[in-house]
């Protein structure tokens, strides 16, 4: 179930008086106007893009907190210190550690997913290939690897259409774009070390 379907179900439950009106904030890697409009048209209350700015997110959540029934005052207090800290974060060290963790996570997850893609192609398993390509696309979206995302999307569509004649080429393209992205990330992390 994606965010659109979840929103549809929540709004239907509210219309049937099964639940109170719950604010829904979309968090998406897409920054196009159409994406924002679609989220709002589906019944979401607000829209923020990734990478998420914690300060902005807390401000948005706080703006809806007041209108919620049965919400104790200060329910957001656990996030407010993070918001303040985010303004002046212990900056370099914290960001360097975050960057390393993200880099390692992307490297590990993408390696596993690429292996699964190869196995799915060898087995001619279109469903598994489509699912795995979607997972890789979502991973790429999270970290802003646009070219990787686009190549993974093409692979997903090929699997859906059951046209795998170019699948090995498409996986090579994914690998190439992923390598390029990881090399750029390494350079950014290294330049951050030199400056600190």
ABEGO torsion letter per residue (X at the ends): XBAAAAAAAAAAAAAAGABBBBBBBBBBABABAAAAAAAAAAGBABBBBOBBBAAAAAAAAAAAAAABBGBBBGAAAAAAAAAAAAABAGAAAAAAAAAAAAAAAAAAAAAAAAAAAAAAAAAGBAAAAAAAAAAAAAAAAAAGBAAAAAAAAAAAAAAAAGBAAAAAAAAAAAAAAAAAAAAAAAAAAAAAAAAX
